[in-house]
Amino acid sequence: MRKPFVAGNWKMHGSKAFVLNLVTGLNSKSGELKGVDVAICPPSLYIDYTLRSLSTDTISIGAQNMAEEPHQGAFTGEGSASMLKDLGCRYVILGHSERRAIYGETNAEVANKVRVALEAGITPILCVGETLQERESGVMESVISEQLDAVLSLVGIAAFKAVVIAYEPVWAIGTGVTASPAQAQDVHAFIRAKLAQLDAVVAENIIIQYGGSVKPGNAKELFGQPDIDGGLIGGASLDADDFIAICKAAEV
Ligand code: PEP
């Protein structure tokens, strides 16, 4: 039985006042969370402040990205896996479509970051997903396969025991357009079946989140699908009431 996992991706939003207000709201409602793992991923600059503001251990902290270089060095502007670990991060989002599209991150770079995160003892939330054009032109499955294969060939299927996958159709991220529960389920089942060809136990146990315009009003139906194990939440994670409502919708 997989325990659902919901993570909030705050993207590049916030200020100290905003973080304090949001985390105060999460603190006060965290007692309502049962049967679901929860994490929030603030901008790196606010990770420490967020952790200091959190008064509950039912919510973990993650980062939104990290460098390929695992430790320290002359990499101006970067932050490493060992630094995230030192700060207290349990998760790191890798390969988000905004990183791929805006910053040109390749499948090979994402795979290398997954390797580095695993070596540092941080759980990668590996994002995969197709654009609308890729879906409409019938290459959705091959795009997602290539995204997964790059990581699989570098770290091997056994390492996926410690990986979370987030299926995020690019056309549904921040657009208000959600994949229908059936559309999302189809892709989640495809991903799980692909992994099952390599290792049935890993495939059965891996958490596959859905991400893309999840809101309190659509979360329950999405998370009720057999292969959807919670969500990666962008916009709605910036509101404590909405985020907690979404987390509760994933509870088993
Ligand atoms: C995301 O950024 O990962 C995401 C799913 O965003 P939103 O929920 O706003 O679509």
py3Dmol code that shows the C-alpha trace and the ligand (Angstrom):
import py3Dmol

protein = """\
ATOM      1  CA  MET A   1       0.000   0.000   0.000  1.00  0.00           C
ATOM      2  CA  ARG A   2       1.557   3.298  -1.084  1.00  0.00           C
ATOM      3  CA  LYS A   3       1.264   6.263   1.256  1.00  0.00           C
ATOM      4  CA  PRO A   4       0.208   9.320  -0.752  1.00  0.00           C
ATOM      5  CA  PHE A   5       2.588  12.235  -0.908  1.00  0.00           C
ATOM      6  CA  VAL A   6       1.691  15.859  -1.628  1.00  0.00           C
ATOM      7  CA  ALA A   7       4.385  18.492  -2.173  1.00  0.00           C
ATOM      8  CA  GLY A   8       3.980  22.226  -2.627  1.00  0.00           C
ATOM      9  CA  ASN A   9       6.169  23.958  -5.204  1.00  0.00           C
ATOM     10  CA  TRP A  10       6.177  27.614  -4.247  1.00  0.00           C
ATOM     11  CA  LYS A  11       8.252  28.484  -7.342  1.00  0.00           C
ATOM     12  CA  MET A  12       9.781  31.986  -7.131  1.00  0.00           C
ATOM     13  CA  HIS A  13       7.124  33.414  -4.834  1.00  0.00           C
ATOM     14  CA  GLY A  14       7.329  34.901  -1.384  1.00  0.00           C
ATOM     15  CA  SER A  15       8.938  37.301   1.038  1.00  0.00           C
ATOM     16  CA  LYS A  16       9.712  36.823   4.729  1.00  0.00           C
ATOM     17  CA  ALA A  17       6.302  38.218   5.643  1.00  0.00           C
ATOM     18  CA  PHE A  18       4.559  35.968   3.118  1.00  0.00           C
ATOM     19  CA  VAL A  19       6.446  32.857   4.294  1.00  0.00           C
ATOM     20  CA  LEU A  20       5.660  33.576   7.932  1.00  0.00           C
ATOM     21  CA  ASN A  21       1.980  34.023   7.180  1.00  0.00           C
ATOM     22  CA  LEU A  22       1.751  30.878   5.036  1.00  0.00           C
ATOM     23  CA  VAL A  23       3.729  28.701   7.431  1.00  0.00           C
ATOM     24  CA  THR A  24       1.735  29.977  10.407  1.00  0.00           C
ATOM     25  CA  GLY A  25      -1.394  28.802   8.589  1.00  0.00           C
ATOM     26  CA  LEU A  26       0.184  25.416   7.831  1.00  0.00           C
ATOM     27  CA  ASN A  27       1.360  25.022  11.439  1.00  0.00           C
ATOM     28  CA  SER A  28      -2.115  25.622  12.766  1.00  0.00           C
ATOM     29  CA  LYS A  29      -3.701  23.042  10.456  1.00  0.00           C
ATOM     30  CA  SER A  30      -0.961  20.423  10.380  1.00  0.00           C
ATOM     31  CA  GLY A  31      -2.691  18.420  13.111  1.00  0.00           C
ATOM     32  CA  GLU A  32      -5.417  17.611  10.581  1.00  0.00           C
ATOM     33  CA  LEU A  33      -2.954  15.707   8.354  1.00  0.00           C
ATOM     34  CA  LYS A  34      -3.234  11.938   8.675  1.00  0.00           C
ATOM     35  CA  GLY A  35      -2.267   9.203   6.233  1.00  0.00           C
ATOM     36  CA  VAL A  36      -0.431  11.489   3.827  1.00  0.00           C
ATOM     37  CA  ASP A  37       3.183  12.642   3.571  1.00  0.00           C
ATOM     38  CA  VAL A  38       3.520  16.383   2.990  1.00  0.00           C
ATOM     39  CA  ALA A  39       6.387  18.632   1.932  1.00  0.00           C
ATOM     40  CA  ILE A  40       6.780  22.260   0.961  1.00  0.00           C
ATOM     41  CA  CYS A  41       9.449  23.509  -1.413  1.00  0.00           C
ATOM     42  CA  PRO A  42      10.175  27.216  -0.911  1.00  0.00           C
ATOM     43  CA  PRO A  43      12.633  29.231  -2.978  1.00  0.00           C
ATOM     44  CA  SER A  44      16.156  28.259  -1.824  1.00  0.00           C
ATOM     45  CA  LEU A  45      16.675  31.692  -0.293  1.00  0.00           C
ATOM     46  CA  TYR A  46      13.796  31.053   2.110  1.00  0.00           C
ATOM     47  CA  ILE A  47      14.421  27.389   2.979  1.00  0.00           C
ATOM     48  CA  ASP A  48      16.115  28.165   6.263  1.00  0.00           C
ATOM     49  CA  TYR A  49      13.543  30.785   7.237  1.00  0.00           C
ATOM     50  CA  THR A  50      10.719  28.392   6.354  1.00  0.00           C
ATOM     51  CA  LEU A  51      12.246  25.642   8.474  1.00  0.00           C
ATOM     52  CA  ARG A  52      12.673  28.005  11.403  1.00  0.00           C
ATOM     53  CA  SER A  53       9.038  29.085  11.070  1.00  0.00           C
ATOM     54  CA  LEU A  54       7.669  25.538  10.893  1.00  0.00           C
ATOM     55  CA  SER A  55       6.597  24.193  14.260  1.00  0.00           C
ATOM     56  CA  THR A  56       5.442  20.784  13.054  1.00  0.00           C
ATOM     57  CA  ASP A  57       7.365  17.746  11.903  1.00  0.00           C
ATOM     58  CA  THR A  58       4.446  16.474   9.812  1.00  0.00           C
ATOM     59  CA  ILE A  59       5.577  18.804   6.999  1.00  0.00           C
ATOM     60  CA  SER A  60       9.016  18.283   5.425  1.00  0.00           C
ATOM     61  CA  ILE A  61      11.070  20.694   3.384  1.00  0.00           C
ATOM     62  CA  GLY A  62      12.309  20.349  -0.161  1.00  0.00           C
ATOM     63  CA  ALA A  63      14.195  22.479  -2.666  1.00  0.00           C
ATOM     64  CA  GLN A  64      13.136  23.300  -6.223  1.00  0.00           C
ATOM     65  CA  ASN A  65      16.466  22.660  -7.918  1.00  0.00           C
ATOM     66  CA  MET A  66      20.152  22.169  -7.177  1.00  0.00           C
ATOM     67  CA  ALA A  67      23.531  22.157  -8.875  1.00  0.00           C
ATOM     68  CA  GLU A  68      25.071  19.131 -10.537  1.00  0.00           C
ATOM     69  CA  GLU A  69      28.231  19.729  -8.516  1.00  0.00           C
ATOM     70  CA  PRO A  70      27.533  17.828  -5.270  1.00  0.00           C
ATOM     71  CA  HIS A  71      29.580  19.791  -2.750  1.00  0.00           C
ATOM     72  CA  GLN A  72      31.381  23.131  -3.038  1.00  0.00           C
ATOM     73  CA  GLY A  73      33.460  25.038  -5.533  1.00  0.00           C
ATOM     74  CA  ALA A  74      33.668  27.906  -7.968  1.00  0.00           C
ATOM     75  CA  PHE A  75      30.079  27.714  -9.244  1.00  0.00           C
ATOM     76  CA  THR A  76      28.786  31.246  -8.752  1.00  0.00           C
ATOM     77  CA  GLY A  77      25.104  31.424  -7.957  1.00  0.00           C
ATOM     78  CA  GLU A  78      24.619  27.684  -7.441  1.00  0.00           C
ATOM     79  CA  GLY A  79      23.588  25.654  -4.399  1.00  0.00           C
ATOM     80  CA  SER A  80      24.592  22.022  -3.929  1.00  0.00           C
ATOM     81  CA  ALA A  81      22.998  18.830  -2.660  1.00  0.00           C
ATOM     82  CA  SER A  82      25.270  18.770   0.383  1.00  0.00           C
ATOM     83  CA  MET A  83      24.164  22.334   1.193  1.00  0.00           C
ATOM     84  CA  LEU A  84      20.498  21.342   0.897  1.00  0.00           C
ATOM     85  CA  LYS A  85      21.154  18.382   3.165  1.00  0.00           C
ATOM     86  CA  ASP A  86      22.932  20.650   5.634  1.00  0.00           C
ATOM     87  CA  LEU A  87      19.913  22.980   5.650  1.00  0.00           C
ATOM     88  CA  GLY A  88      17.556  20.103   6.438  1.00  0.00           C
ATOM     89  CA  CYS A  89      15.982  19.392   3.047  1.00  0.00           C
ATOM     90  CA  ARG A  90      14.479  15.969   2.597  1.00  0.00           C
ATOM     91  CA  TYR A  91      13.416  16.396  -1.042  1.00  0.00           C
ATOM     92  CA  VAL A  92      14.491  18.199  -4.174  1.00  0.00           C
ATOM     93  CA  ILE A  93      12.332  18.798  -7.245  1.00  0.00           C
ATOM     94  CA  LEU A  94      14.368  17.969 -10.357  1.00  0.00           C
ATOM     95  CA  GLY A  95      13.561  18.355 -14.032  1.00  0.00           C
ATOM     96  CA  HIS A  96      10.563  20.630 -13.530  1.00  0.00           C
ATOM     97  CA  SER A  97       9.282  21.687 -16.944  1.00  0.00           C
ATOM     98  CA  GLU A  98      10.138  25.319 -16.168  1.00  0.00           C
ATOM     99  CA  ARG A  99      13.771  24.292 -15.600  1.00  0.00           C
ATOM    100  CA  ARG A 100      13.731  22.288 -18.810  1.00  0.00           C
ATOM    101  CA  ALA A 101      12.014  24.951 -20.935  1.00  0.00           C
ATOM    102  CA  ILE A 102      13.402  28.210 -19.531  1.00  0.00           C
ATOM    103  CA  TYR A 103      16.885  27.101 -18.443  1.00  0.00           C
ATOM    104  CA  GLY A 104      17.424  24.447 -21.095  1.00  0.00           C
ATOM    105  CA  GLU A 105      18.023  21.568 -18.696  1.00  0.00           C
ATOM    106  CA  THR A 106      18.529  18.395 -20.684  1.00  0.00           C
ATOM    107  CA  ASN A 107      17.507  14.855 -19.813  1.00  0.00           C
ATOM    108  CA  ALA A 108      21.186  14.078 -19.195  1.00  0.00           C
ATOM    109  CA  GLU A 109      21.596  16.986 -16.760  1.00  0.00           C
ATOM    110  CA  VAL A 110      18.416  16.064 -14.920  1.00  0.00           C
ATOM    111  CA  ALA A 111      19.612  12.461 -14.679  1.00  0.00           C
ATOM    112  CA  ASN A 112      22.931  13.578 -13.265  1.00  0.00           C
ATOM    113  CA  LYS A 113      21.190  15.743 -10.677  1.00  0.00           C
ATOM    114  CA  VAL A 114      19.044  12.764  -9.657  1.00  0.00           C
ATOM    115  CA  ARG A 115      22.227  10.747  -9.149  1.00  0.00           C
ATOM    116  CA  VAL A 116      23.798  13.529  -7.077  1.00  0.00           C
ATOM    117  CA  ALA A 117      20.665  13.949  -4.927  1.00  0.00           C
ATOM    118  CA  LEU A 118      20.486  10.219  -4.239  1.00  0.00           C
ATOM    119  CA  GLU A 119      24.145  10.136  -3.271  1.00  0.00           C
ATOM    120  CA  ALA A 120      23.491  12.992  -0.831  1.00  0.00           C
ATOM    121  CA  GLY A 121      20.543  11.165   0.718  1.00  0.00           C
ATOM    122  CA  ILE A 122      17.928  13.568  -0.635  1.00  0.00           C
ATOM    123  CA  THR A 123      14.821  12.175  -2.310  1.00  0.00           C
ATOM    124  CA  PRO A 124      14.475  13.510  -5.843  1.00  0.00           C
ATOM    125  CA  ILE A 125      11.009  14.422  -7.092  1.00  0.00           C
ATOM    126  CA  LEU A 126      11.675  13.697 -10.754  1.00  0.00           C
ATOM    127  CA  CYS A 127       9.303  15.645 -13.019  1.00  0.00           C
ATOM    128  CA  VAL A 128       8.333  14.265 -16.400  1.00  0.00           C
ATOM    129  CA  GLY A 129       5.669  15.342 -18.838  1.00  0.00           C
ATOM    130  CA  GLU A 130       4.803  16.285 -22.378  1.00  0.00           C
ATOM    131  CA  THR A 131       3.881  19.543 -24.080  1.00  0.00           C
ATOM    132  CA  LEU A 132       0.500  19.904 -25.733  1.00  0.00           C
ATOM    133  CA  GLN A 133       2.121  19.693 -29.137  1.00  0.00           C
ATOM    134  CA  GLU A 134       3.871  16.440 -28.178  1.00  0.00           C
ATOM    135  CA  ARG A 135       0.595  14.999 -26.894  1.00  0.00           C
ATOM    136  CA  GLU A 136      -1.310  16.021 -30.009  1.00  0.00           C
ATOM    137  CA  SER A 137       1.335  14.708 -32.361  1.00  0.00           C
ATOM    138  CA  GLY A 138       1.316  11.291 -30.699  1.00  0.00           C
ATOM    139  CA  VAL A 139       4.824  11.296 -29.196  1.00  0.00           C
ATOM    140  CA  MET A 140       3.775  11.723 -25.560  1.00  0.00           C
ATOM    141  CA  GLU A 141       4.827   8.246 -24.463  1.00  0.00           C
ATOM    142  CA  SER A 142       8.178   8.396 -26.216  1.00  0.00           C
ATOM    143  CA  VAL A 143       8.926  11.815 -24.669  1.00  0.00           C
ATOM    144  CA  ILE A 144       8.160  10.539 -21.181  1.00  0.00           C
ATOM    145  CA  SER A 145      10.093   7.333 -21.838  1.00  0.00           C
ATOM    146  CA  GLU A 146      13.169   9.302 -22.880  1.00  0.00           C
ATOM    147  CA  GLN A 147      12.929  11.462 -19.761  1.00  0.00           C
ATOM    148  CA  LEU A 148      12.784   8.333 -17.599  1.00  0.00           C
ATOM    149  CA  ASP A 149      15.338   6.335 -19.588  1.00  0.00           C
ATOM    150  CA  ALA A 150      18.009   9.005 -19.141  1.00  0.00           C
ATOM    151  CA  VAL A 151      17.716   8.573 -15.371  1.00  0.00           C
ATOM    152  CA  LEU A 152      17.250   4.810 -15.437  1.00  0.00           C
ATOM    153  CA  SER A 153      20.335   4.269 -17.520  1.00  0.00           C
ATOM    154  CA  LEU A 154      22.433   6.393 -15.162  1.00  0.00           C
ATOM    155  CA  VAL A 155      21.243   5.229 -11.723  1.00  0.00           C
ATOM    156  CA  GLY A 156      19.496   1.918 -12.458  1.00  0.00           C
ATOM    157  CA  ILE A 157      16.012   0.754 -11.525  1.00  0.00           C
ATOM    158  CA  ALA A 158      16.979  -0.251  -7.963  1.00  0.00           C
ATOM    159  CA  ALA A 159      17.751   3.395  -7.153  1.00  0.00           C
ATOM    160  CA  PHE A 160      14.141   4.273  -8.002  1.00  0.00           C
ATOM    161  CA  LYS A 161      13.217   2.841  -4.598  1.00  0.00           C
ATOM    162  CA  ALA A 162      14.284   6.249  -3.307  1.00  0.00           C
ATOM    163  CA  VAL A 163      12.800   8.363  -6.129  1.00  0.00           C
ATOM    164  CA  VAL A 164       9.420  10.089  -6.379  1.00  0.00           C
ATOM    165  CA  ILE A 165       8.077  10.719  -9.883  1.00  0.00           C
ATOM    166  CA  ALA A 166       5.819  13.661 -10.674  1.00  0.00           C
ATOM    167  CA  TYR A 167       3.870  13.415 -13.906  1.00  0.00           C
ATOM    168  CA  GLU A 168       3.222  16.996 -14.942  1.00  0.00           C
ATOM    169  CA  PRO A 169       1.732  17.598 -18.372  1.00  0.00           C
ATOM    170  CA  VAL A 170       3.320  20.903 -19.384  1.00  0.00           C
ATOM    171  CA  TRP A 171       0.022  22.160 -20.789  1.00  0.00           C
ATOM    172  CA  ALA A 172      -1.614  21.811 -17.374  1.00  0.00           C
ATOM    173  CA  ILE A 173       1.007  23.649 -15.294  1.00  0.00           C
ATOM    174  CA  GLY A 174      -0.170  27.036 -14.111  1.00  0.00           C
ATOM    175  CA  THR A 175      -2.780  27.192 -16.851  1.00  0.00           C
ATOM    176  CA  GLY A 176      -5.925  26.298 -14.924  1.00  0.00           C
ATOM    177  CA  VAL A 177      -6.384  23.416 -17.375  1.00  0.00           C
ATOM    178  CA  THR A 178      -6.137  20.090 -15.585  1.00  0.00           C
ATOM    179  CA  ALA A 179      -5.642  16.704 -17.169  1.00  0.00           C
ATOM    180  CA  SER A 180      -8.846  14.778 -16.666  1.00  0.00           C
ATOM    181  CA  PRO A 181      -8.559  12.032 -14.050  1.00  0.00           C
ATOM    182  CA  ALA A 182      -8.698   9.467 -16.879  1.00  0.00           C
ATOM    183  CA  GLN A 183      -5.987  11.216 -18.915  1.00  0.00           C
ATOM    184  CA  ALA A 184      -3.725  11.449 -15.884  1.00  0.00           C
ATOM    185  CA  GLN A 185      -4.404   7.854 -14.834  1.00  0.00           C
ATOM    186  CA  ASP A 186      -3.488   6.606 -18.327  1.00  0.00           C
ATOM    187  CA  VAL A 187      -0.062   8.220 -18.150  1.00  0.00           C
ATOM    188  CA  HIS A 188       0.549   7.140 -14.555  1.00  0.00           C
ATOM    189  CA  ALA A 189      -0.310   3.561 -15.518  1.00  0.00           C
ATOM    190  CA  PHE A 190       2.024   3.834 -18.505  1.00  0.00           C
ATOM    191  CA  ILE A 191       4.897   5.010 -16.261  1.00  0.00           C
ATOM    192  CA  ARG A 192       4.272   2.268 -13.692  1.00  0.00           C
ATOM    193  CA  ALA A 193       4.061  -0.407 -16.396  1.00  0.00           C
ATOM    194  CA  LYS A 194       7.296   0.824 -17.942  1.00  0.00           C
ATOM    195  CA  LEU A 195       9.085   0.550 -14.591  1.00  0.00           C
ATOM    196  CA  ALA A 196       7.460  -2.844 -13.943  1.00  0.00           C
ATOM    197  CA  GLN A 197       9.216  -4.219 -17.012  1.00  0.00           C
ATOM    198  CA  LEU A 198      12.448  -3.630 -15.090  1.00  0.00           C
ATOM    199  CA  ASP A 199      11.361  -4.357 -11.520  1.00  0.00           C
ATOM    200  CA  ALA A 200       7.796  -5.152 -10.500  1.00  0.00           C
ATOM    201  CA  VAL A 201       8.363  -4.413  -6.811  1.00  0.00           C
ATOM    202  CA  VAL A 202       9.922  -1.013  -7.404  1.00  0.00           C
ATOM    203  CA  ALA A 203       7.087  -0.165  -9.813  1.00  0.00           C
ATOM    204  CA  GLU A 204       4.432  -1.201  -7.318  1.00  0.00           C
ATOM    205  CA  ASN A 205       5.926   0.861  -4.507  1.00  0.00           C
ATOM    206  CA  ILE A 206       7.036   4.023  -6.269  1.00  0.00           C
ATOM    207  CA  ILE A 207       5.083   7.207  -5.597  1.00  0.00           C
ATOM    208  CA  ILE A 208       3.853   8.876  -8.795  1.00  0.00           C
ATOM    209  CA  GLN A 209       2.412  12.314  -8.133  1.00  0.00           C
ATOM    210  CA  TYR A 210       0.224  14.239 -10.541  1.00  0.00           C
ATOM    211  CA  GLY A 211       0.909  17.938 -11.065  1.00  0.00           C
ATOM    212  CA  GLY A 212      -0.897  20.542 -13.135  1.00  0.00           C
ATOM    213  CA  SER A 213      -3.544  22.952 -11.844  1.00  0.00           C
ATOM    214  CA  VAL A 214      -4.589  20.773  -8.914  1.00  0.00           C
ATOM    215  CA  LYS A 215      -7.083  22.654  -6.732  1.00  0.00           C
ATOM    216  CA  PRO A 216      -9.202  21.681  -3.716  1.00  0.00           C
ATOM    217  CA  GLY A 217     -12.134  21.141  -6.081  1.00  0.00           C
ATOM    218  CA  ASN A 218     -10.469  18.615  -8.412  1.00  0.00           C
ATOM    219  CA  ALA A 219      -7.933  16.942  -6.109  1.00  0.00           C
ATOM    220  CA  LYS A 220     -10.100  14.162  -4.732  1.00  0.00           C
ATOM    221  CA  GLU A 221     -11.071  12.774  -8.114  1.00  0.00           C
ATOM    222  CA  LEU A 222      -7.501  12.926  -9.428  1.00  0.00           C
ATOM    223  CA  PHE A 223      -6.017  11.333  -6.319  1.00  0.00           C
ATOM    224  CA  GLY A 224      -8.733   8.678  -6.353  1.00  0.00           C
ATOM    225  CA  GLN A 225      -7.241   7.131  -9.502  1.00  0.00           C
ATOM    226  CA  PRO A 226      -5.443   3.838  -8.840  1.00  0.00           C
ATOM    227  CA  ASP A 227      -1.987   4.946 -10.017  1.00  0.00           C
ATOM    228  CA  ILE A 228      -2.061   8.533  -8.736  1.00  0.00           C
ATOM    229  CA  ASP A 229      -0.363   8.778  -5.346  1.00  0.00           C
ATOM    230  CA  GLY A 230      -0.799  12.451  -4.475  1.00  0.00           C
ATOM    231  CA  GLY A 231       0.343  15.594  -6.200  1.00  0.00           C
ATOM    232  CA  LEU A 232       2.914  18.261  -6.873  1.00  0.00           C
ATOM    233  CA  ILE A 233       1.063  21.507  -6.317  1.00  0.00           C
ATOM    234  CA  GLY A 234       2.118  24.919  -7.619  1.00  0.00           C
ATOM    235  CA  GLY A 235      -0.272  27.866  -7.329  1.00  0.00           C
ATOM    236  CA  ALA A 236      -2.610  26.290  -4.788  1.00  0.00           C
ATOM    237  CA  SER A 237       0.278  25.574  -2.400  1.00  0.00           C
ATOM    238  CA  LEU A 238       0.610  29.320  -1.753  1.00  0.00           C
ATOM    239  CA  ASP A 239      -2.624  29.329   0.241  1.00  0.00           C
ATOM    240  CA  ALA A 240      -2.569  27.373   3.521  1.00  0.00           C
ATOM    241  CA  ASP A 241      -6.283  26.476   3.456  1.00  0.00           C
ATOM    242  CA  ASP A 242      -6.167  25.298  -0.172  1.00  0.00           C
ATOM    243  CA  PHE A 243      -2.949  23.344   0.303  1.00  0.00           C
ATOM    244  CA  ILE A 244      -4.167  21.565   3.429  1.00  0.00           C
ATOM    245  CA  ALA A 245      -7.479  20.779   1.696  1.00  0.00           C
ATOM    246  CA  ILE A 246      -5.535  19.228  -1.213  1.00  0.00           C
ATOM    247  CA  CYS A 247      -3.347  17.219   1.185  1.00  0.00           C
ATOM    248  CA  LYS A 248      -6.442  15.933   2.943  1.00  0.00           C
ATOM    249  CA  ALA A 249      -7.951  14.931  -0.399  1.00  0.00           C
ATOM    250  CA  ALA A 250      -4.997  12.540  -0.844  1.00  0.00           C
ATOM    251  CA  GLU A 251      -5.429  10.850   2.523  1.00  0.00           C
ATOM    252  CA  VAL A 252      -6.081   7.146   2.460  1.00  0.00           C
TER     253      VAL A 252
END
"""
ligand_1 = """\
10
PEP
C 4.001 22.980 -10.693
O 4.593 24.042 -10.784
O 4.647 21.954 -10.479
C 2.553 22.968 -10.837
C 1.939 21.833 -10.906
O 1.929 24.208 -10.873
P 0.336 24.471 -10.814
O -0.225 23.617 -9.714
O 0.220 25.929 -10.523
O -0.220 24.094 -12.151
"""
view = py3Dmol.view(width=600, height=400)
view.addModel(protein, "pdb")
view.setStyle({"model": 0}, {"cartoon": {"style": "trace"}})
view.addModel(ligand_1, "xyz")
view.setStyle({"model": 1}, {"stick": {}})
view.zoomTo()
view.show()
